[in-house]
Amino acid sequence: MIRALTCAVILISGAAFAQTEMTEIDRPASELSQVLAHPLDMPEGELEVRVVRAMIEPRTIAAWHTHPSPVYLYIAKGTLTMELEGQERRQVAAGEAIAEPLNSPMRAINESDEPVEVIVFQISPPKSEFLQ
């Protein structure tokens, strides 16, 4: 009985999938829009790209820190306030990206009542520290 039910579910699922029509497009994506362009001054040697997803809880302030390698933030959800030592605070909203300056003390602040989701891209030598 169980085997018959399993087969029936697989057949029904397969039929439903087969009925879904797909549209083939002649480009790599339906939409491509550049969010950030930033020149790079890269160190010599082996490098890797790190991609990190970070959730910043409501009403929190991250510790002051620096990045020894290029770091780029893409705000996936919410609005983040960036504070760089000696500069005015800057808000970065969902859909925006910023380049963080090297070796400059900074911190991220979530002033809202909702979590902020950030995708962080870093280009660095393998095994180097993400932040200091």
PyMOL commands that set and color helices and strands:
alter all, ss='L'
color gray80, all
select helices_A, chain A and resi 2-19
alter helices_A, ss='H'
color red, helices_A
select strands_A, chain A and resi 48-56+60-61+71-77+79-84+90-93+97-100+106-110+116-124
alter strands_A, ss='S'
color yellow, strands_A
deselect
rebuild
show_as cartoon
